[in-house]
């Protein structure tokens, strides 16, 4: 369950970050509410995940999902460079996260 | 001078980050939760303030590095989490990916700010 919470926390974080860039383009109170929902949900889920996981492991995986997910979304939706080095970094993050899950 | 105070902010933001991560795992009383929420908000705003004078990608990389190292250290030093070499190696590998990702991604935000 903890790992599922962690993955969903990462997805909430990606949503929150997307809202930040939306708000940079156009300010609206709905956008602010969505931003708080995104990050709020992410912190609640991270907290739930940490009940059964070491703090350092949970935090590292949470950061990793946020960063690699953000880059992945950028490539998919905003036409950011599909640089081989970026893809290699994303794979490295995912590989390490899976490794942490396996040895947990 | 401006750059130096920027780096002081990055380190401060990372310390706050470790504080709220500890809070998310260990807070029990309303006061501890309040401190945790304040630390989250403070950490965000100090980091945003630092990235106004320094490149965002670099700020994030250093911040994520210090934050991860800090939480892993706090785990083993203060909360009796056993030291596992394989966990350390995988956290380092993950961190290398995060830092690499931020370093090779072109920094758009800097142009908007300066």
Backbone of each chain as ProteinMPNN parsed JSONL, in Angstrom:
{"seq_chain_A": "XXXXXXXXXXXXXXXXXXXXXXXXXXXXXXXXXXXXXXXXXXXXXXXXXXXXXXXXXXXXXXXXXXXXXXXXXXXXXXXXXXXXXXXXXXXXXXXXXXXXXXXX", "coords_chain_A": {"N_chain_A": [[0.824, -1.205, 0.0], [1.949, 1.233, 0.833], [3.752, 1.87, -1.216], [2.068, 2.277, -3.359], [0.679, 4.551, -2.454], [2.833, 6.297, -2.535], [3.451, 6.483, -5.275], [1.074, 7.634, -6.228], [1.194, 9.995, -4.781], [3.364, 11.18, -6.058], [2.184, 11.604, -8.567], [0.208, 13.481, -7.908], [1.927, 15.544, -7.215], [3.091, 16.133, -9.691], [0.846, 17.141, -10.948], [0.39, 19.415, -9.388], [2.72, 20.893, -10.012], [2.288, 21.312, -12.741], [0.14, 23.029, -12.505], [1.403, 25.26, -11.43], [2.808, 26.245, -13.664], [0.666, 26.804, -15.298], [-0.533, 28.848, -13.856], [1.402, 30.772, -14.115], [0.979, 31.57, -16.681], [-1.719, 32.417, -16.737], [-3.529, 33.995, -14.3], [-5.805, 32.758, -11.869], [-8.441, 32.171, -9.503], [-9.431, 29.6, -9.409], [-7.3, 28.187, -10.416], [-5.435, 28.524, -8.355], [-6.699, 27.122, -6.289], [-6.632, 24.528, -7.386], [-3.885, 24.18, -7.446], [-3.273, 24.084, -4.683], [-4.747, 21.814, -3.993], [-3.37, 19.893, -5.479], [-0.666, 19.912, -4.392], [-1.285, 19.656, -1.68], [-2.636, 17.152, -1.595], [-0.499, 15.605, -2.399], [1.338, 15.858, -0.259], [-0.161, 14.73, 1.862], [-0.466, 12.071, 0.991], [2.241, 11.33, 0.802], [2.891, 11.434, 3.475], [1.27, 9.347, 4.456], [2.484, 7.208, 3.098], [4.962, 7.192, 4.337], [4.464, 6.096, 6.782], [4.936, 3.39, 6.727], [7.374, 3.179, 5.502], [10.961, 3.792, 5.384], [11.93, 7.15, 6.064], [13.912, 8.462, 4.423], [14.042, 6.873, 2.085], [11.369, 7.052, 1.144], [11.151, 9.814, 0.711], [13.136, 10.274, -1.248], [12.186, 8.741, -3.43], [9.763, 10.014, -3.881], [10.601, 12.647, -4.611], [11.971, 11.892, -6.919], [9.963, 10.798, -8.608], [8.428, 13.085, -8.991], [10.29, 14.812, -10.328], [11.117, 13.299, -12.631], [8.644, 12.727, -13.741], [7.721, 15.303, -14.283], [9.535, 16.09, -16.283], [8.943, 14.181, -18.199], [6.241, 14.774, -18.801], [6.676, 17.331, -19.819], [8.042, 16.745, -22.178], [6.111, 15.275, -23.474], [3.785, 16.862, -23.637], [4.486, 19.589, -23.918], [6.315, 19.86, -25.898], [9.051, 19.806, -25.178], [12.642, 19.287, -25.427], [13.47, 16.051, -26.581], [15.806, 14.952, -25.497], [18.496, 12.674, -25.45], [20.044, 12.41, -23.161], [18.335, 13.341, -21.166], [16.307, 11.423, -21.241], [17.816, 9.23, -20.465], [18.406, 9.975, -17.832], [15.829, 9.957, -16.693], [15.223, 7.239, -16.911], [17.189, 6.26, -15.235], [16.358, 7.251, -12.747], [13.848, 5.961, -12.481], [14.692, 3.296, -12.538], [16.239, 3.192, -10.184], [14.243, 3.724, -8.303], [12.564, 1.498, -8.601], [14.408, -0.419, -7.824], [14.731, 0.288, -5.094], [12.194, -0.334, -4.186], [12.208, -3.096, -4.592], [14.199, -4.012, -2.786], [13.089, -3.26, -0.399]], "CA_chain_A": [[0.0, 0.0, 0.0], [2.811, 2.412, 0.968], [4.337, 2.206, -2.512], [0.982, 2.832, -4.174], [0.511, 5.933, -1.975], [3.983, 7.074, -2.979], [3.309, 6.749, -6.714], [-0.016, 8.597, -6.41], [1.712, 11.273, -4.275], [4.168, 11.726, -7.149], [1.269, 12.09, -9.618], [-0.36, 14.731, -7.382], [2.956, 16.572, -7.28], [3.186, 16.526, -11.098], [-0.334, 17.97, -11.2], [0.653, 20.706, -8.739], [3.731, 21.621, -10.77], [1.617, 21.761, -13.965], [-0.683, 24.181, -12.142], [2.276, 26.429, -11.282], [3.094, 26.857, -14.965], [-0.612, 27.364, -15.768], [-0.756, 30.116, -13.153], [2.33, 31.75, -14.678], [0.384, 32.09, -17.924], [-2.994, 33.098, -16.477], [-3.881, 33.886, -12.878], [-7.219, 32.618, -11.57], [-8.557, 31.55, -8.173], [-9.581, 28.149, -9.605], [-5.942, 27.667, -10.567], [-4.806, 28.494, -7.026], [-7.328, 26.004, -5.563], [-6.083, 23.289, -7.951], [-2.497, 24.111, -7.004], [-3.26, 23.626, -3.292], [-5.214, 20.42, -4.003], [-2.282, 19.069, -6.007], [0.42, 19.754, -3.421], [-1.865, 19.146, -0.438], [-2.82, 15.711, -1.78], [0.812, 14.987, -2.488], [1.924, 15.774, 1.088], [-0.943, 13.781, 2.662], [-0.119, 10.723, 0.545], [3.627, 11.063, 1.196], [2.844, 11.166, 4.906], [0.734, 7.985, 4.615], [3.496, 6.257, 2.625], [6.076, 7.14, 5.279], [4.119, 5.318, 7.971], [5.517, 2.053, 6.616], [8.65, 3.178, 4.786], [11.94, 4.734, 5.934], [11.761, 8.521, 5.597], [14.836, 8.804, 3.344], [13.62, 6.154, 0.882], [10.111, 7.622, 0.661], [11.395, 11.17, 0.211], [13.908, 10.2, -2.496], [11.323, 8.248, -4.512], [8.782, 11.083, -4.114], [11.296, 13.661, -5.409], [12.309, 11.31, -8.215], [8.761, 10.715, -9.443], [8.078, 14.47, -9.344], [11.218, 15.364, -11.313], [11.081, 12.577, -13.908], [7.297, 12.917, -14.284], [7.666, 16.654, -14.84], [10.284, 16.092, -17.544], [8.185, 13.342, -19.137], [5.089, 15.583, -19.238], [7.204, 18.418, -20.644], [8.348, 16.197, -23.507], [4.899, 14.738, -24.09], [2.737, 17.864, -23.857], [4.936, 20.94, -24.201], [7.323, 19.846, -26.95], [10.426, 19.989, -24.724], [13.616, 18.452, -26.132], [13.559, 14.631, -26.209], [17.239, 14.762, -25.391], [18.836, 11.324, -24.992], [20.545, 12.502, -21.78], [17.179, 13.484, -20.269], [15.647, 10.117, -21.177], [18.693, 8.37, -19.664], [18.22, 10.357, -16.418], [14.507, 9.469, -16.267], [15.332, 5.787, -16.741], [18.017, 6.02, -14.048], [15.49, 7.511, -11.589], [12.853, 4.886, -12.391], [15.412, 2.076, -12.181], [16.604, 3.274, -8.767], [13.002, 3.635, -7.516], [12.16, 0.089, -8.625], [15.376, -1.115, -6.986], [14.395, 0.551, -3.69], [10.987, -1.114, -3.899], [12.549, -4.522, -4.542], [14.957, -4.37, -1.581], [12.375, -2.801, 0.811]], "C_chain_A": [[0.862, 1.261, 0.0], [3.36, 2.848, -0.393], [3.295, 2.791, -3.451], [0.733, 4.293, -3.782], [1.603, 6.833, -2.535], [3.868, 7.45, -4.456], [2.205, 7.789, -6.942], [0.402, 9.976, -5.89], [2.547, 11.965, -5.352], [3.299, 12.296, -8.253], [0.62, 13.41, -9.185], [0.653, 15.873, -7.49], [3.113, 17.074, -8.72], [2.037, 17.46, -11.464], [-0.127, 19.374, -10.614], [1.639, 21.547, -9.537], [3.142, 22.145, -12.087], [0.785, 23.006, -13.675], [0.155, 25.441, -11.944], [2.509, 27.078, -12.64], [1.824, 27.429, -15.588], [-0.828, 28.755, -15.161], [0.199, 31.207, -13.645], [1.741, 32.39, -15.931], [-0.847, 32.925, -17.622], [-3.374, 32.89, -15.018], [-5.386, 33.736, -12.706], [-7.344, 31.939, -10.226], [-8.778, 30.051, -8.292], [-8.205, 27.494, -9.708], [-5.253, 27.532, -9.22], [-5.361, 27.327, -6.209], [-6.749, 24.675, -6.046], [-4.639, 23.079, -7.504], [-2.42, 23.55, -5.586], [-3.752, 22.182, -3.178], [-4.082, 19.486, -4.43], [-1.217, 18.819, -4.953], [-0.097, 19.204, -2.093], [-2.029, 17.635, -0.498], [-1.489, 14.987, -1.764], [1.435, 14.811, -1.095], [1.184, 14.755, 1.962], [-0.549, 12.344, 2.299], [1.32, 10.347, 0.914], [3.676, 10.695, 2.674], [2.324, 9.754, 5.19], [1.781, 6.943, 4.219], [4.603, 6.093, 3.661], [5.746, 6.397, 6.563], [4.797, 3.946, 7.935], [6.859, 2.011, 5.887], [9.635, 4.083, 5.497], [11.773, 6.097, 5.257], [12.617, 8.845, 4.364], [14.429, 8.16, 2.025], [12.372, 6.805, 0.291], [10.344, 8.996, 0.044], [12.117, 11.136, -1.133], [13.022, 9.761, -3.656], [10.297, 9.328, -4.882], [9.383, 12.197, -4.982], [11.549, 13.157, -6.825], [11.114, 11.233, -9.143], [8.359, 12.119, -9.901], [8.958, 15.004, -10.471], [11.115, 14.649, -12.659], [9.705, 12.719, -14.548], [7.153, 14.281, -14.926], [8.355, 16.719, -16.197], [9.53, 15.306, -18.622], [6.984, 14.109, -19.696], [5.535, 16.71, -20.164], [7.469, 17.946, -22.062], [7.069, 15.832, -24.25], [3.952, 15.861, -24.521], [3.255, 19.22, -24.323], [6.091, 20.981, -25.195], [8.739, 20.142, -26.475], [11.34, 18.966, -25.401], [13.579, 17.003, -25.633], [15.018, 14.21, -26.256], [17.529, 13.365, -24.833], [19.316, 11.338, -23.537], [19.387, 12.61, -20.788], [16.472, 12.138, -20.106], [16.474, 9.153, -20.319], [18.518, 8.677, -18.174], [16.887, 9.84, -15.88], [14.573, 7.967, -15.998], [16.154, 5.45, -15.496], [17.179, 6.2, -12.779], [14.502, 6.361, -11.396], [13.511, 3.577, -11.955], [15.745, 2.057, -10.695], [15.363, 3.126, -7.882], [12.518, 2.185, -7.451], [13.087, -0.739, -7.739], [15.068, -0.946, -5.502], [13.168, -0.241, -3.26], [11.337, -2.592, -3.695], [13.267, -4.887, -3.236], [14.226, -3.982, -0.289], [11.774, -3.991, 1.572]], "O_chain_A": [[0.578, 2.225, -0.711], [3.426, 4.04, -0.69], [3.591, 3.687, -4.241], [0.594, 5.163, -4.643], [1.352, 7.964, -2.952], [4.15, 8.585, -4.842], [2.369, 8.711, -7.741], [0.029, 11.0, -6.463], [2.453, 13.178, -5.538], [3.616, 13.342, -8.819], [0.494, 14.339, -9.983], [0.3, 17.009, -7.808], [3.249, 18.275, -8.953], [2.219, 18.437, -12.19], [-0.427, 20.38, -11.256], [1.441, 22.747, -9.724], [3.443, 23.262, -12.507], [0.728, 23.926, -14.49], [-0.295, 26.548, -12.239], [2.423, 28.299, -12.773], [1.882, 28.417, -16.32], [-1.24, 29.696, -15.839], [-0.122, 32.395, -13.607], [1.96, 33.568, -16.213], [-1.015, 34.012, -18.174], [-3.522, 31.758, -14.556], [-6.162, 34.478, -13.308], [-6.445, 31.197, -9.831], [-8.377, 29.294, -7.409], [-7.968, 26.411, -9.172], [-4.565, 26.543, -8.966], [-4.614, 26.627, -5.525], [-6.415, 23.804, -5.243], [-4.221, 21.957, -7.22], [-1.616, 22.661, -5.305], [-3.239, 21.413, -2.365], [-3.862, 18.434, -3.828], [-0.893, 17.671, -4.647], [0.566, 18.386, -1.455], [-1.621, 16.92, 0.417], [-1.359, 13.903, -1.194], [1.989, 13.757, -0.785], [1.81, 14.006, 2.711], [-0.327, 11.51, 3.177], [1.596, 9.207, 1.289], [4.393, 9.78, 3.08], [2.857, 9.048, 6.047], [1.952, 5.931, 4.899], [5.124, 4.994, 3.849], [6.642, 6.096, 7.352], [5.183, 3.406, 8.972], [7.42, 0.935, 5.677], [9.226, 5.044, 6.149], [11.514, 6.189, 4.057], [12.128, 9.419, 3.391], [14.462, 8.802, 0.975], [12.315, 7.079, -0.908], [9.801, 9.309, -1.015], [11.762, 11.876, -2.051], [13.09, 10.336, -4.742], [10.0, 9.527, -6.06], [8.771, 12.638, -5.954], [11.369, 13.886, -7.801], [11.219, 11.559, -10.326], [7.994, 12.318, -11.059], [8.462, 15.573, -11.443], [11.036, 15.294, -13.704], [9.603, 12.821, -15.771], [6.539, 14.415, -15.985], [7.84, 17.318, -17.141], [9.484, 15.702, -19.787], [6.737, 14.101, -20.902], [4.874, 17.013, -21.158], [7.167, 18.645, -23.029], [6.942, 16.038, -25.457], [3.389, 15.828, -25.616], [2.555, 19.933, -25.042], [6.768, 22.0, -25.327], [9.552, 20.662, -27.239], [10.887, 17.928, -25.882], [13.647, 16.749, -24.43], [15.404, 13.264, -26.942], [16.896, 12.926, -23.873], [19.04, 10.412, -22.774], [19.444, 12.04, -19.698], [16.087, 11.753, -19.002], [15.925, 8.365, -19.55], [18.484, 7.765, -17.348], [16.815, 9.345, -14.755], [14.052, 7.481, -14.995], [15.861, 4.485, -14.79], [17.277, 5.401, -11.847], [14.339, 5.85, -10.288], [12.976, 2.843, -11.124], [15.563, 1.043, -10.023], [15.419, 2.479, -6.836], [12.115, 1.701, -6.394], [12.649, -1.627, -7.008], [15.132, -1.909, -4.737], [13.094, -0.75, -2.142], [10.848, -3.247, -2.775], [12.993, -5.932, -2.645], [14.681, -4.33, 0.801], [11.14, -3.804, 2.61]]}, "seq_chain_B": "XXXXXXXXXXXXXXXXXXXXXXXXXXXXXXXXXXXXXXXXXXXXXXXXXXXXXXXXXXXXXXXXXXXXXXXXXXXXXXXXXXXXXXXXXXXXXXXXXXXXXXXXXXXXXXXXXX", "coords_chain_B": {"N_chain_B": [[27.892, 39.234, -3.738], [25.117, 39.166, -3.722], [24.792, 36.669, -4.869], [25.949, 35.022, -2.937], [24.176, 35.279, -0.738], [22.047, 34.126, -1.935], [22.848, 31.407, -2.054], [22.998, 30.833, 0.653], [20.295, 30.92, 1.213], [19.426, 28.676, -0.264], [20.564, 26.565, 1.187], [19.289, 27.004, 3.632], [16.614, 26.55, 2.861], [16.77, 23.835, 2.293], [17.31, 22.761, 4.816], [14.902, 23.379, 6.11], [13.275, 21.786, 4.554], [14.092, 19.168, 5.245], [13.227, 19.263, 7.846], [10.381, 19.417, 7.569], [9.918, 16.982, 6.31], [10.639, 15.173, 8.306], [8.642, 15.917, 10.08], [6.304, 15.098, 8.678], [6.512, 12.375, 8.915], [6.814, 11.908, 11.688], [5.256, 13.635, 13.276], [2.835, 14.144, 15.861], [1.219, 15.659, 17.582], [-1.084, 18.513, 17.42], [0.455, 20.899, 17.445], [2.946, 20.055, 16.482], [2.209, 19.329, 13.913], [1.44, 21.803, 12.954], [3.892, 23.181, 12.934], [5.129, 21.614, 10.996], [3.594, 22.185, 8.678], [4.09, 24.931, 8.442], [6.843, 24.815, 7.98], [6.862, 23.565, 5.468], [5.675, 25.571, 3.84], [7.511, 27.668, 4.284], [9.909, 26.564, 3.343], [9.355, 26.247, 0.586], [8.957, 28.989, -0.138], [11.398, 30.188, 0.489], [13.078, 28.812, -1.256], [12.056, 29.596, -3.746], [12.616, 32.294, -3.608], [15.427, 32.161, -3.576], [15.884, 31.238, -6.157], [15.526, 33.441, -7.639], [17.855, 34.885, -7.823], [19.679, 33.019, -8.611], [20.475, 30.361, -11.001], [17.647, 28.375, -11.824], [17.631, 25.562, -12.295], [20.068, 24.713, -11.181], [19.745, 25.527, -8.52], [17.559, 23.879, -7.777], [18.741, 21.353, -8.061], [20.85, 21.321, -6.148], [19.357, 21.734, -3.864], [17.607, 19.46, -3.872], [19.552, 17.501, -3.594], [20.741, 18.113, -1.066], [18.436, 17.892, 0.511], [17.679, 15.152, 0.202], [19.994, 13.827, 1.127], [19.996, 14.825, 3.719], [17.562, 13.802, 4.818], [17.997, 11.038, 4.709], [20.255, 10.846, 6.359], [19.169, 11.841, 8.789], [17.337, 9.837, 9.293], [19.044, 7.586, 9.89], [20.705, 8.639, 11.908], [19.074, 9.812, 13.943], [16.649, 8.401, 14.167], [16.997, 5.725, 14.359], [17.005, 4.075, 12.109], [18.159, 1.227, 10.394], [21.436, 1.168, 8.897], [21.695, 0.672, 5.527], [23.632, -0.453, 2.956], [22.891, -0.904, 0.278], [20.511, 0.535, 0.019], [21.499, 3.155, 0.325], [23.143, 3.32, -1.966], [21.227, 3.116, -4.008], [19.605, 5.347, -3.483], [21.49, 7.342, -3.973], [21.92, 6.871, -6.708], [19.402, 7.468, -7.736], [19.286, 10.146, -7.042], [21.379, 11.132, -8.604], [20.195, 10.874, -11.092], [18.066, 12.738, -10.82], [19.485, 15.161, -10.405], [21.043, 15.218, -12.745], [19.024, 15.406, -14.636], [17.958, 17.954, -14.095], [20.179, 19.48, -14.676], [20.686, 19.132, -17.426], [18.454, 20.14, -18.573], [17.241, 22.897, -20.323], [17.181, 26.18, -18.937], [14.447, 27.949, -18.555], [13.149, 29.669, -16.857], [14.899, 31.471, -15.729], [15.32, 33.473, -17.584], [12.84, 34.751, -17.624], [12.776, 35.852, -15.091], [15.079, 37.511, -14.733]], "CA_chain_B": [[27.171, 39.291, -2.468], [23.766, 38.699, -3.991], [24.88, 35.226, -5.114], [26.201, 34.36, -1.657], [22.949, 35.201, 0.063], [21.237, 33.139, -2.646], [23.236, 30.048, -1.637], [22.572, 30.674, 2.053], [18.861, 30.602, 1.15], [19.25, 27.291, -0.733], [20.868, 25.68, 2.319], [18.193, 27.191, 4.594], [15.425, 25.875, 2.332], [16.977, 22.385, 2.422], [17.145, 22.431, 6.241], [13.448, 23.406, 6.345], [12.728, 20.625, 3.854], [14.335, 17.995, 6.087], [12.36, 19.439, 9.017], [8.995, 19.015, 7.31], [9.847, 15.542, 6.019], [10.596, 14.54, 9.632], [7.303, 16.193, 10.616], [5.294, 14.263, 8.006], [6.578, 11.0, 9.431], [6.823, 11.737, 13.142], [4.414, 14.563, 14.031], [1.648, 13.547, 16.487], [0.361, 16.669, 18.198], [-1.434, 19.621, 16.517], [1.566, 21.853, 17.342], [3.973, 19.505, 15.586], [1.679, 19.422, 12.549], [1.479, 23.21, 12.566], [5.286, 23.479, 12.581], [5.388, 20.929, 9.728], [2.968, 22.938, 7.578], [4.839, 26.191, 8.306], [8.135, 24.48, 7.363], [6.61, 23.323, 4.042], [5.472, 26.861, 3.185], [8.745, 28.445, 4.366], [10.891, 25.942, 2.466], [8.985, 26.635, -0.777], [9.13, 30.407, -0.443], [12.83, 30.502, 0.511], [13.677, 28.291, -2.484], [11.637, 30.466, -4.857], [13.381, 33.521, -3.446], [16.812, 31.882, -3.989], [15.99, 31.041, -7.607], [15.452, 34.735, -8.325], [19.21, 35.375, -8.092], [20.521, 31.916, -9.082], [19.788, 29.542, -12.013], [16.655, 27.503, -11.187], [18.038, 24.157, -12.382], [21.136, 24.491, -10.218], [19.139, 25.649, -7.188], [16.771, 22.685, -7.5], [19.635, 20.2, -7.921], [21.531, 21.391, -4.852], [18.283, 21.593, -2.883], [17.187, 18.054, -3.836], [20.679, 16.739, -3.066], [20.833, 18.34, 0.376], [17.221, 17.36, 1.126], [17.734, 13.682, 0.249], [21.072, 13.44, 2.031], [19.57, 15.186, 5.067], [16.535, 12.893, 5.35], [18.615, 9.727, 4.922], [21.098, 10.98, 7.555], [18.302, 11.97, 9.963], [16.808, 8.479, 9.496], [19.999, 6.7, 10.552], [21.294, 9.244, 13.107], [18.133, 10.157, 15.021], [15.446, 7.588, 14.269], [17.359, 4.323, 14.496], [16.819, 3.279, 10.894], [19.446, 0.561, 10.151], [22.181, 1.6, 7.714], [21.77, -0.367, 4.491], [24.478, 0.05, 1.873], [22.178, -0.948, -0.999], [19.587, 1.675, 0.01], [22.307, 4.355, 0.079], [23.579, 3.319, -3.369], [20.077, 3.382, -4.875], [19.215, 6.749, -3.283], [22.492, 8.129, -4.703], [21.665, 6.694, -8.136], [18.181, 8.231, -8.011], [19.652, 11.552, -6.926], [22.17, 11.445, -9.79], [19.221, 11.061, -12.165], [17.338, 14.0, -10.609], [20.406, 16.28, -10.628], [21.365, 15.203, -14.167], [17.84, 15.886, -15.359], [17.855, 19.4, -13.932], [21.344, 20.126, -15.278], [20.664, 19.12, -18.895], [17.243, 20.796, -19.05], [17.458, 24.334, -20.466], [16.555, 26.934, -17.857], [13.638, 29.037, -19.132], [12.636, 30.577, -15.832], [15.88, 32.517, -15.438], [15.1, 34.59, -18.508], [11.648, 35.485, -17.193], [12.999, 36.564, -13.832], [16.079, 38.581, -14.821]], "C_chain_B": [[25.775, 38.721, -2.634], [23.751, 37.181, -4.179], [25.08, 34.472, -3.81], [24.939, 34.215, -0.84], [21.973, 34.238, -0.603], [21.559, 31.728, -2.179], [22.891, 29.782, -0.183], [21.093, 30.285, 2.089], [18.636, 29.154, 0.718], [19.49, 26.315, 0.422], [19.757, 25.772, 3.369], [16.936, 26.459, 4.156], [15.554, 24.362, 2.499], [16.814, 21.94, 3.874], [15.653, 22.387, 6.592], [12.772, 22.184, 5.725], [12.897, 19.36, 4.712], [13.415, 18.038, 7.315], [10.928, 18.983, 8.721], [8.865, 17.54, 6.931], [9.797, 14.754, 7.33], [9.203, 14.707, 10.235], [6.246, 15.29, 10.0], [5.318, 12.841, 8.552], [6.315, 10.923, 10.933], [5.881, 12.645, 13.925], [3.172, 13.85, 14.576], [0.677, 14.608, 16.998], [0.019, 17.763, 17.182], [-0.293, 20.62, 16.351], [2.622, 21.352, 16.38], [3.507, 19.565, 14.133], [1.717, 20.856, 12.055], [2.893, 23.603, 12.127], [5.629, 22.851, 11.224], [4.841, 21.728, 8.55], [3.703, 24.261, 7.35], [6.181, 25.926, 7.609], [7.978, 24.22, 5.865], [6.517, 24.661, 3.309], [6.773, 27.665, 3.155], [9.797, 27.895, 3.402], [10.644, 26.319, 1.001], [9.361, 28.092, -1.048], [10.608, 30.801, -0.409], [13.494, 30.004, -0.773], [13.313, 29.158, -3.688], [12.428, 31.769, -4.813], [14.831, 33.334, -3.893], [16.924, 31.797, -5.505], [15.767, 32.357, -8.363], [16.843, 35.275, -8.628], [20.119, 34.285, -8.654], [19.755, 31.106, -10.131], [18.884, 28.476, -11.367], [17.093, 26.039, -11.166], [19.088, 23.811, -11.344], [20.581, 24.533, -8.797], [18.398, 24.367, -6.843], [17.665, 21.472, -7.244], [20.293, 20.173, -6.549], [20.526, 21.143, -3.733], [17.852, 20.131, -2.739], [18.285, 17.18, -3.241], [20.773, 16.861, -1.557], [19.628, 17.736, 1.096], [17.268, 15.841, 1.272], [18.8, 13.215, 1.231], [20.645, 13.684, 3.479], [18.554, 14.208, 5.641], [17.12, 11.508, 5.614], [19.483, 9.751, 6.189], [20.252, 11.037, 8.822], [17.714, 10.604, 10.328], [17.761, 7.627, 10.324], [20.503, 7.295, 11.869], [20.294, 9.364, 14.254], [17.002, 9.149, 15.213], [15.719, 6.091, 14.188], [17.055, 3.444, 13.291], [18.151, 2.579, 10.608], [20.097, 1.054, 8.856], [22.257, 0.457, 6.711], [22.517, 0.205, 3.294], [23.702, 0.138, 0.559], [21.17, 0.211, -1.104], [20.335, 2.96, -0.321], [22.686, 4.456, -1.398], [22.41, 3.692, -4.284], [19.581, 4.823, -4.72], [20.188, 7.663, -4.033], [22.25, 8.073, -6.208], [20.451, 7.531, -8.554], [18.483, 9.728, -8.023], [20.473, 12.008, -8.13], [21.242, 11.698, -10.976], [18.505, 12.401, -12.043], [18.24, 15.19, -10.931], [20.77, 16.378, -12.108], [20.24, 15.799, -14.986], [17.748, 17.405, -15.285], [19.001, 20.113, -14.625], [21.253, 20.177, -16.805], [19.403, 19.765, -19.452], [17.483, 22.288, -19.141], [16.591, 25.126, -19.479], [15.762, 28.112, -18.425], [13.32, 30.113, -18.114], [13.588, 31.741, -15.566], [15.644, 33.737, -16.315], [13.903, 35.43, -18.074], [11.941, 36.374, -15.986], [13.943, 37.747, -14.02], [15.713, 39.619, -15.867]], "O_chain_B": [[25.305, 37.919, -1.827], [22.838, 36.494, -3.721], [24.473, 33.425, -3.586], [24.661, 33.141, -0.307], [21.165, 33.603, 0.075], [20.651, 30.934, -1.934], [22.537, 28.662, 0.185], [20.682, 29.437, 2.881], [17.764, 28.473, 1.259], [18.73, 25.366, 0.616], [19.333, 24.76, 3.927], [16.266, 25.822, 4.969], [14.575, 23.682, 2.807], [16.253, 20.878, 4.143], [15.198, 21.475, 7.282], [11.831, 21.623, 6.286], [11.956, 18.584, 4.878], [12.898, 17.015, 7.763], [10.328, 18.256, 9.513], [7.836, 16.916, 7.192], [9.029, 13.801, 7.466], [8.65, 13.776, 10.821], [5.385, 14.77, 10.709], [4.283, 12.182, 8.643], [5.669, 9.986, 11.404], [5.715, 12.451, 15.129], [2.535, 13.064, 13.875], [-0.539, 14.468, 16.86], [0.735, 17.935, 16.195], [-0.081, 21.14, 15.256], [3.138, 22.111, 15.561], [4.304, 19.82, 13.229], [1.991, 21.107, 10.882], [3.08, 24.261, 11.104], [6.32, 23.458, 10.406], [5.529, 21.926, 7.548], [3.914, 24.669, 6.208], [6.608, 26.706, 6.758], [8.842, 24.6, 5.074], [7.182, 24.871, 2.294], [7.108, 28.271, 2.138], [10.49, 28.657, 2.727], [11.572, 26.662, 0.268], [10.0, 28.399, -2.054], [11.034, 31.653, -1.188], [14.365, 30.677, -1.323], [14.154, 29.423, -4.546], [12.855, 32.284, -5.846], [15.41, 34.227, -4.513], [17.924, 32.225, -6.083], [15.816, 32.38, -9.593], [17.012, 36.039, -9.579], [21.216, 34.584, -9.126], [18.525, 31.148, -10.161], [19.318, 27.759, -10.465], [16.949, 25.356, -10.153], [19.023, 22.762, -10.704], [20.907, 23.681, -7.97], [18.574, 23.82, -5.755], [17.404, 20.669, -6.348], [20.298, 19.146, -5.87], [20.814, 20.428, -2.773], [17.742, 19.62, -1.625], [18.011, 16.245, -2.488], [20.873, 15.86, -0.847], [19.774, 17.14, 2.163], [16.94, 15.303, 2.329], [18.561, 12.333, 2.056], [20.897, 12.858, 4.356], [18.654, 13.819, 6.805], [16.788, 10.872, 6.615], [19.458, 8.815, 6.987], [20.561, 10.373, 9.811], [17.605, 10.254, 11.503], [17.367, 7.023, 11.322], [20.71, 6.566, 12.839], [20.62, 9.057, 15.401], [16.451, 9.049, 16.309], [14.807, 5.29, 13.978], [16.871, 2.234, 13.42], [19.186, 3.245, 10.577], [19.421, 1.321, 7.863], [22.815, -0.599, 7.006], [22.106, 1.2, 2.698], [23.827, 1.113, -0.182], [20.997, 0.794, -2.174], [19.878, 3.76, -1.138], [22.573, 5.519, -2.01], [22.571, 4.479, -5.216], [19.183, 5.452, -5.7], [19.77, 8.64, -4.655], [22.356, 9.084, -6.901], [20.47, 8.208, -9.582], [18.009, 10.472, -8.882], [20.298, 13.122, -8.623], [21.466, 12.615, -11.766], [18.35, 13.12, -13.03], [17.831, 16.113, -11.635], [20.807, 17.472, -12.67], [20.464, 16.589, -15.904], [17.491, 18.066, -16.291], [18.829, 21.229, -15.113], [21.692, 21.151, -17.417], [19.278, 19.927, -20.666], [17.887, 22.905, -18.156], [15.436, 24.786, -19.226], [16.338, 29.153, -18.742], [13.231, 31.297, -18.438], [13.162, 32.845, -15.227], [15.75, 34.878, -15.863], [13.937, 36.658, -18.143], [11.43, 37.488, -15.872], [13.67, 38.848, -13.543], [16.451, 40.584, -16.064]]}, "name": "protein", "num_of_chains": 2, "seq": "XXXXXXXXXXXXXXXXXXXXXXXXXXXXXXXXXXXXXXXXXXXXXXXXXXXXXXXXXXXXXXXXXXXXXXXXXXXXXXXXXXXXXXXXXXXXXXXXXXXXXXXXXXXXXXXXXXXXXXXXXXXXXXXXXXXXXXXXXXXXXXXXXXXXXXXXXXXXXXXXXXXXXXXXXXXXXXXXXXXXXXXXXXXXXXXXXXXXXXXXXXXXXXXXXXXXXXXXXX"}
